[in-house]
Amino acid sequence: MDLRYWLPRAAEVAERWGERFGAFAAHPSHRVDEADFTAAFERFAKRLEHNYPFFHPRYAGQMVKPPHPAALVGYLAAMRFNPNNHAYEGGPATNDMERECVAALAAMFGLPAHVGHLTSSGTIANLEALYVARQSHPGRGVAYSSQAHYTHSRMCHVLGVTGHAVPADADGRMDPGALEELLRTGRVGTVVVTCGTTGLGAVDPVHEVLALARRYGARVHVDAAYGGFFALLAGDRAQARELGIDTAPWRAVAGCDSVTVDPHKHGLQPYGCGAVLFADPAIGRHFAHDSPYTYFTDADLHLGEISLECSRAGASAAALWLTLQLLPLTAQGLGAGLAASRRAALAWAERIEESGELTLHQRPQLDIVTYFPTPAGAPSLSAIDAASERVLRRGMADEHDPVYLSVLRVDAADFARRHRGVAADADGARVLRSVLIKPEAEAWVPRLHARVAALAAEPPAPAPAASPGPVPVPSPVLSPEESAR
Ligand SMILES: *Cc1c(COP(=O)(O)O)cnc(C)c1O
């Protein structure tokens, strides 16, 4: 796809369509001088260089990458119409596209029936799921694993619901035994399982949790904001076996009550694209409201009638729809990129396990690799923390061969469960974390590993070879966990 051809084509769609309504004079108040615009644009473009190279395999930090060109073209073309998917008359075309995308996402998880919509983020999708949970199980709390995204405890606070953190096992998965103890108290109405935790990419045992929750009359919400699209690989027996993906948790998602998935993470979309799906279409009653301003063309339930958000970009639905025409939700379609990410994670983990410079923190369950520099002397949490921080900073500061990682804070107990003989001289340690969200990471693994291993082997004092040149970006990107603390 050559964007030099497709971007002007995208911009023309609204223009060509608009011609049928006849010419009119644009108001002079918004007219700008071409030279002024040129100058402003140059300043603007310069400002944008203050960024990290998310597109490049050297960037192996957070779960970020640029959108697919098809998403970009779809978004731009639709944005010129500026449809608002709050209500059908806000843009019938993109409302229809949204419904089709949502149906495709529901089918990916095997939901037998569904109602749902796109959201501006996974956070809002989870808020909506927990709102429905509260309405359907009033007076009872919400349980989530200690490794769940911090949004769950925050949103419980927003909703005035008690949140309960359930301990995780040594692989970062919710401990079903601990959950059952909590369920027995009768205080929990909803269990949140995470399919792909943000920190470690751990997949909770959805099948076990679902059986327990049903026994105690609780709902189950699946937070698959980051990991959801791995359902494509889990749904293909041969792929799942080859890639070492346990299919049992994924198969159980179809029996859960609601699911969050973020197309703006593994779905190749620009930011502003999450999704929430509910298995029971009757939950729409929790959103019943009467707006005097909207809803005058469609007898169906409007997307705006099942959402807490009001205005939403129809362009997001357009971008996703166009992307899915080309890379459908199959193991061979969109799944091919996820398979490459998964292979990259397995290959890097293997290299780390064989290396003297780095230690694997935990075996990757999806495409997130966590590791730390192997301490030279007596191992301690403070030494591991300092060494991880050093590799993070030096990697970014190197002008000639930079590498961009992220860090994850692990508390002392979680650390001790995975590594023996490390002195607990602090309440935790940061380890390095790489989300290999780009399929290009697969070919880059040997270089990534060599670069990070070399950084880990450098002595703690400022290396004489370190470049004194300007650091491209002054502050490191913090992991969501870290920035939340
Ligand atoms: C990213 C993420 C969220 C939050 O989603 P946003 O789109 O960033 O608001 C919630 N849960 C999990 C598991 C995530 O990975």
The ligand as an ORCA input file, in Angstrom:
! r2SCAN-3c Opt
* xyz 0 1
  C      -4.495     -1.548     28.196
  C      -5.309     -2.272     29.150
  C      -6.405     -1.666     29.777
  C      -6.731     -0.215     29.593
  O      -7.083      0.040     28.267
  P      -6.898      1.497     27.627
  O      -7.332      1.285     26.236
  O      -5.445      1.843     27.768
  O      -7.765      2.431     28.389
  C      -7.184     -2.450     30.600
  N      -6.886     -3.736     30.822
  C      -5.826     -4.358     30.245
  C      -5.574     -5.791     30.527
  C      -4.997     -3.633     29.396
  O      -3.937     -4.230     28.835
*
